[in-house]
């Protein structure tokens, strides 16, 4: 009777506990034992080398001079600026050169990849300061590409404190700082504070255009320690729209020593172009070979725009995602309130349709938001819809994350996910202070004087490690970084990948903030891959990378593998502009029908070519033919 009476009185509580227990069982992610994790990581092998821009090791600086209103949060303001790109700057035929942005010297340097056969000396590019003050400028990223389309690789550098600059290569001068001519692409000495840049043929005229993501307000003198005007921070932690305006520049014309653009920024509605942008992504998601545009915003909702452009007339349609009863608003594409800091595209399903990976802040006992992994939820090519599966697949949580890259380091045909981790590294845990700030009144946030102090002594996610998520046999992703014997205590920003050594394996470069950067040569036990240096004719001469062109192949198991010639998707890292198709365990002479899809001024094209594993150079012709130049 006593037991029955107790059960009757506490039935509701017992039922609630049972429901919670059952739900927790479903929610708990599958955990691998140490032995199982080591087995998953067993095929992976990397050799690690550290590198820095010339002279940066002598600098002991870990904070910048900032606007007087920002002096109390100088560590926060100084938390970005490390960037890295892999590209064939020296003309070796492989992406064996690094363009590194090192905040310790606020320098942009070009150097050979560690372990490569290149013999030129590393050099540093100048920072053009005519019309500006040297002390108020800092580079934020480097994007290698053939901007004037003469067949030689140029370098675009974007900054805080001024507009971006294209350094045009003079091919008659040996590779050095004097071989690049700084060229202004924006007149008038405007002050931008740019954190992201991507190259994409927005209007489909056959010439790649430029999109820039800006952060602090236009004109804001972030790094001017003598400034007197009031400084304005974000006006919300979740709905901030008072940042610098994102820009769209359409390619207009070029010569052997110049390139000009038309400002078409009005194509992005002002209401949606003033988020605090930290990363950009461009890829065709609607099968018309016009790249859609993903804008990853700090302090507010990201934006995905469908590209409705015609030649000379850029136009975008905002994707408004639907929410169902079981999905929190912040897991709905375009309605999130998180801190978007990295974005990349890749196919985790194997159906030939790209998923979207986005980094946010997702640290236990810190700020546990969620990373995103959006997969297609419909088959409508004209208006794609997405749902987040990061929880289902195990990629939703890591820590304070920046760049994220799909990377098939095993050439299995199923990409892993690599993620840069860490914010500021110090001795004092500053998370309670930040959480107090985040819970405060949004109306106060725009005034830096009400912020608590964030100094170089403070620590926010500075004692963790980068992430390498690899899928198990069920498709669930696990972080294998700890099983690889790689470093810890990182504050990483940008990630670049490429077939550096021509062996089909993707090597990795990771840019670090206030630390030496890391290069990982991939010596893993991998399957085979088809790697394509895909080119088109340049407007001025020679051949340039076919930015935005796509390749796809169907594997024997029915999985579709896709890849594009990337124009700089992400935050601070730029992968090599080449096609990489992991094939799995196949014969050395196995032949695959690879379909190439691209667009130029003549419209859309598609062509299929039989290729064997290895590295190839192909040229896309205006008549829709694909020709092999070199295998």
N, C-alpha and C positions, 0 to 999 in steps of 0.2 A: 504493500500500500504506500509506504513512504517513497519507494522508487517511482511508482506510478504517479504519485502526487507531484514529485519533483519534475518528472518528465512533462506533466501537464502544464505546470507553472512556467517552465523554461523552454517550452516547445519552440516558440518563435526564435529565441536566441540560438538554440541548438540547430534549427534549420538554417539560420543565417550563417553560422559557423560552417556547416556542411557545404552550403553553396560557395562560400569563400574558399574552402578547401578544394572543392572540385574545380572552380575557376582558376585557382592558383596552379593546380596541376596542369591545366591546359596552357596557362600563360608561361610557365617556367620553360625557358629555352633548353634544348638538349645540351648537356655538357659532356665533353670528351674527357676521358681520363688522360693523365700525362702520357701514358703509353700510346693511346689513340691519337693524341695531338702530335706526338713525335712521328708517328706513322704517316699522318697526313702531310707533315712537313718534310718527310724523309727525302723526296725527290729534289727538294729545293737546296741550292747551294749558291751563295754569293760571296765574293771577295770584296771587302770594304776598303775604300780609300777616302781620305778627307782632303778637301781642297778649299782654297780661299782666293779672293781677288788679290792681286799684287799689292803688298803694303798693308793689307787689312790686319794681319796678325800682329803688327806692331801697335795697332790701336787698341787701347784698353776700354774704349767707350762702350757703354751699353745703354745709353740714353741720349736723346737729342736736345739741343736748344729749342725751346718752343715759345709760342706766344705767351706773354706774361700772365694772361688769364688762365693758362693751362699748366702753369708751373707745378701746381700741386698734383697733377695727374700726368706728369711727363713720361712715366713708364708706360701708361696706357697709350698715350699718343705715339710713343716710340715703338709700338709693338708690331708694325708691319714694314715691309720694304724689301725683304729677302725674296729674290726671284731667280729662276734658272730656266734655260732652254737648251735643248739638244738639237743640233742642225749641222749640215755640211757647209760650214762657213769657209773652210780651206780648200774645198773642191776635191776631196779625197774619194768621192763617190759613196760615202757613208756618213751618217750623222755623228761624226767623231769629234765634234767641237762643242764647247760649252760657252754660253753667254751667261755670266753670273752677275747678279745684282747683290752686292755685299753691303749691308747697312753700316758695318763697322767703319767703313771709309766713305760711305755714300758714293760708291763707285760702281761702274759697269765695266766688266772685263771680259775679254775673249781669250780662251785658252784651250789647249788640247785636252781631251778626256784622259784621265789617269790611265796609263797602260797602253795608250794608243801609239802609233808609229809616227805621229806628226812631229815635226822638228822646229816649227816656228816658236818664237818666244811669246809668252802671254803678254797682253797689252791692255791698257785701260783707255776707254773712250772719254773725251772731254765732256763736260757739262756746259752746253751753250748758255751763257748768262747775259748776252746783250739785251738790254731792256729790263733786266731783272737783277737781283742781288744774289751773289754766290751763296751767301750764308742762309738764304731762305729756300733753297732748292734741295730736293732729295729724289733720286730715281727710285721707282717702285717696280718696274718690270722691263723685260727685254723680249721683243718678239721678232725673230729672224724671218725674213721673207723677201721675195724679189718684188719690191713695191713699184719700181719703175719698169719692170718687165723687160730687162735687157739680157737676162740669162745669168745674172750674178746676184748673190745673196746680199741683201741690205739688212740693216738692223733698226727697228723702231724702239725707241726708249720713251717711256711715259713716266711722269713725275708728280710729286706734290710741289706746288709753287710755280708751275708754268705749264704751257701746252706741250703735247708730245712732239718729238723730233724724229725724223727719218734720217739715219746715217746711210747715205748712198755709197755703194762700193765703187771705187775707181779701179777697174781691173788692170790698169797699166802700172799700178803701184803694188809692191810686195805687201803681203798681209801684215798689217801693223795699224796703229792708230791713225796714221796719215793716209791710209787707204780708204777711209770713210769720210765723206763730206756731210757735215750736219746740215740738214735742210728743213726749214720751217714749213709746216703744212697748215698752220693757223696763223693768220696775221693779227697784229694789234697788241701783242704782249699781254694776252689774257692770263689770268691765274686760275688754273684748274688744279684739282687735287685728285688725281686719277689712280685707281687701284686695279683696273682690269682693262684689257684690250683683246679684241678678237677680230680676225680677218675672215670675211665671208662675202660671197657674191650676193648681196641683198636683193638687187633689182634684176638679176639674171641676164646682164649684158655681156658676161664672159670675163669680167674684170673684178677681182676681189675688192670689196669695200672695207671700211674700218668702222668698228663700233667701240666706243669708250665708255666705261663705267666710272663715274665720279663719286666721291665720298663727301668730304666737307664742302661747304657752300662755295660756289664760284666766287673768286675774289678773296676768300679767307686766307689770311697770312699765318698759316698753322705754325710754320717754322721761323717766324720773324720775332726774335726776342725783344725787338724795339717797337713793336706795333702798339698802337694806342687805341684803336677802335675796339668796341666790345665784341667778344667772340661768342658765337652761338653753337651749342652742341645739339644733338638730336632732341626733338620735343616729345619723344616717347620711347619706351623700351620695346614696344610691339607694333606701333602704328606711326612710324616717323617718316614724314614726307617733306623734309626741309633741307635736303642735301643738295650737292651740286648736281647739275643736269646731266643726264647721260646724253651722248652725242652719236650721231650717225653721219659718216662722211662717205660720199659716193666717189669712186675713182673717176677722174675726168680726163686726164691726159698725162703723158710722160715723155721725157727725152732721155738721152744717155746720162744726164746729170740732174734730172729733176722729176718730180711727180706732183700733180695737183689734184685736189679733191673739191667737191661741192658739198657744202654743209646742208644736209637733209634731215637735221635733228627734229624738225617739226613733225616728221612722220611718227615719232613717239609722242603720244599725248602727254602734255605737261603734268597731268594728274598722276601719270604712271612713270614718269621719267626722273623723278626727284627722290627716289628711294636711296638709301645709303648703300650703294652698290659695291660689293667686294669681289664678285665673280660674274663672268659672262660665258654663255655657251650658245653655239650656232650649229644646227644640224637639221637636215630635211626630215620631217616626220610625217609629211602628207603626200609623199611619192610624186612631187612635181619638181624636185631638185631645186626648189627655192628654200633656203635655210630658215627654219623657225628660230626664234631668238628667246633664250632663257636668261632672265636677269635675277641673280641671287643677291638679295638685299639683307643687310644687317638691320636689326631693330624693326622688322616689319615684313609684310608679305612679299614673297618672290612673285615674278611675273613671267608667264609663258605667252609669247605672241605668235600667232600663225601668220606666216608671210603671205600677203596678198599683193605683192609688188608687181609692177610691169616695168619695162626698161625705162629708166630715168624717173620713175614715179614710185618710190618706196611707200608701202602701206602695210599696216599690221592690224590684226584682230586679236584682242585679248581673249585668252581661254578662261572661261568661267566654269570651274569644275563644280560638279554636283556633290552634295553631302548626303550620306544616308544616316540611318538611326544609330549605327554602330561605330561611326567614324568621328573622332573629335575634329573640331573645326581646324585646328592647327595641323592636322594630317591631310587636309584637303588642299590640292595643288592650287596655289594662288590665294588661299585664305589663311595661311599660316601666320604666326606671330613670332617666329623664331629668328635665328641669327645666321642667315644663309651666307656661307663663306667659301664654298667650293661647289663646282658643278661639272659633271661629265656625262657622256652618253655611251651606252654599251648594251649588248644583247645578253641578258641573263636567262631568258626563256628559251632561246634557240629557235624562234619563229621568224627571225629576220627583221623584227621591229625593235627599235632602240628603246631601252629603258633610260631613266634619268636618275642619277645619283646626286644627292645634295648633302653637303656637310653643314651641320649646325653645331650647337654646343650640347653635348649629351654625356655629361660626366656624373657618375654616382657620387652622392654626398657633396654635390656642387650645384650645377644647374642641369638637371636631367630633362632636357627637351627631347628631341629625337632627330636622328638623321633620316633622310628620305631615300627610298628606292621606289620610284614611280614606274609601274609597268602599264602597258596598254590594257584598258578594260573594254575597248570596243574595236571593231574592225573598220570603222569609218575613216577612210583616208583623208577626207576633206576636213574633218573636225575631230581630231583624236582626243580621247579622254583617258585619264590615268587614275590608278589607285596605288596607295603606298603599301608595299609589302616588306618594308625594312624589318618589321617585327617578325613576320613569318619566316624570313630568310636569315635573320641573325645579324643584320648590319645596322640596327637602329641605335646602338649604344657604343660609345668609345670614350671620348672626352672632348675637350675644346679642340675642334677640328677645323682644318683649312682646306687646302687643295685635296681633291679626291680624283683618282684616276682608275678607270677600268684597265686592267693589265693582265694579259694572258701569259704569265711568266713561265708556265709549263707547256705552252703550245698545245693545250688540250682541246681547244675550241670552246671552253667555258671560262670566261674571264674572272680573275680575282678582282678585288678592290683594294687599292692602296690609298692610305689616308695620312695626311700630315697632321701632327698632334702637338699641342702646347701653346701657351699664351705668353706669360712672363715667368721667369725663373728667379726666385729669391729665397729668403730664409723664413719669411713670415707668411702664414696662411691667410690670404686676403679674401677667401670666399665668404666668410660672415659679413665682411664689409660690403662686398659686391651684392650679396643677397639683400642686405638692408637697403642699398641704393635701388635695386630692382623693384622692391616692394613700395618705394616711395611714390609720391604724387608726380605724375608725368609732367604737370605744369612747371615743375621745378627743374627738370632734367636739362633743359636747354641752357641753364645758367651754370657754367663750370664752377663758380664760387661756392655752390651748395654741394658739390661732389665731395666725397671723402678723399683722402690722399691715396694715390697709387704710385709708389716710388719703386726704384730698382730693388729695394729690399723685400718687396712684396712678391708673393708667389700665387699664381693662378694657373693650375694645370701645368706646372713646370717640371714635375718629377715623373712624368709618364713616358711612354714610348709611342712611336708611330705604329700604324696598324697595317697588316697585310692579311686580308680576309680571303681564305681559300674555301671553295665549296667541297663538302663531302659527297659521298655517293648519293645522298638523298637531295642534294641541292642546297643544304643548309650551310651557311658560311661561318667559319671559325677563324679567329685571329691566331696566326702561326708565328708572328714576329718573335715572341718570347722563346720559341723553340729553335730559332735560327742563330742564337748567340749574337744578335745585333745589339746596338746601343740603347740606352735608356736616358731619361732626363732630357728629352729633346724639346726644343721650341722650333718646330718646323713650319714652313709656309708653302713653298711651291714644289711640285713634282713634275719631272720630265722623264719620258721614256723613249727608247729607240733601239733599233738593231745596230748598235754602235760598232760591233766587230764583224758584221756581215755573216754571222753564223745562224741567223734566224731567232736568236734569243734576245728578248727585250732586257736591256740594262736600264738602270734607274739612277737619276740624279735628284737629290732632295736638298732644296735650299733651306738653310737654317738662319734664324734671327739671332744675332749677337753670338753666333757659334760658327765654327768651320762647317761647311756643307759636306754632304755625304754622296759618294758615288758607289753604286753597287754593280759590280760586273756579274752578270748572270752566267753561272756555270752549271745550272741545274740539269738533272736528267730529264730532258724534255722530249715531247713529240716533235714533229717537223712543222715547218711553217712556210707559207708563201709570203714573201715580203716584196712589195712593189714600190719602186721610186716612180711615181706616176706623174707625167708631165704634159704640158700643153705649150704651144708656141707663145712667146712673149710678144707684146705689142711693139717693142723696140728692137728685139732680137733675141736669139737663143731660145732656151726652154726654161720654163718655170714650173713650180709645183702646181698641180691641178687641184687647188684648194676647194674642198667641198665635194669632190667627186667620190663616189661610193663604189665599193666592190663587195660581192657576196658570193659565197660558195656553199654547196650542200655537201655535208660529210656523209660517209657510208652509213652512219647511224641515223640519218635523216635530219640531224641538227643543221640549222642554217647559221653560218658565221658571216658577220658583216664588219666592214671597216671603212673609215673615211679618211681623206687627206685633211688632217686637222689644221685649222687656222688659228689655234691658240686658246682652245676652250679651257676654262678654269680660273683659278685665282692667280698665283704667282709662278706657275709652271707651264711650260710650253713643250708638248711632246714633239718629236721629229715628224715632219709632214710627209708621212709615208703610210702605205697600206700594210697592215699586218694581219694575216689570217692563220690562226692556229689550227692545225689539221689533226692532231692526235697522233697515235702510233700508226703510221702508214709507211709504205715502201718508199725508198729513195727516188724511184723513177715513176711513182704513181702519178697519173695525170688527172687534173681536176678542171672542170669547166667553170671558169671564173667569169661572172658577169660584171661588167663595168657600166655605171650609170652616171651621166653628167649632163650639164647644161651649159650652153654658150649663147651667143647672140643669135644663132640659128635655131635655137630651141633645145628640146630634150633629146638625148641620145642614149642608146643602149647597145652594147656589143659584148660578145662572149669570146673568150680566148682560152684554149687549153694550156694550162701551165703545170709544171712539176714543182715540187718543193725547192726552195732556194730563193735567191735574190734576183730580181728582174728590174730593168728599166723599160717602161712603156711610154708611148706618146699617144695622146688622144688627138685625133685629127678632126677638123671642122666638118668633114663629110660623114662622121660617125664611125670611122674605122679606128681600131686600136693596133698600133704597130710596136713590135718589140725591137728596142735599140740594143740592149745589152742584157745578157743573162749572167 
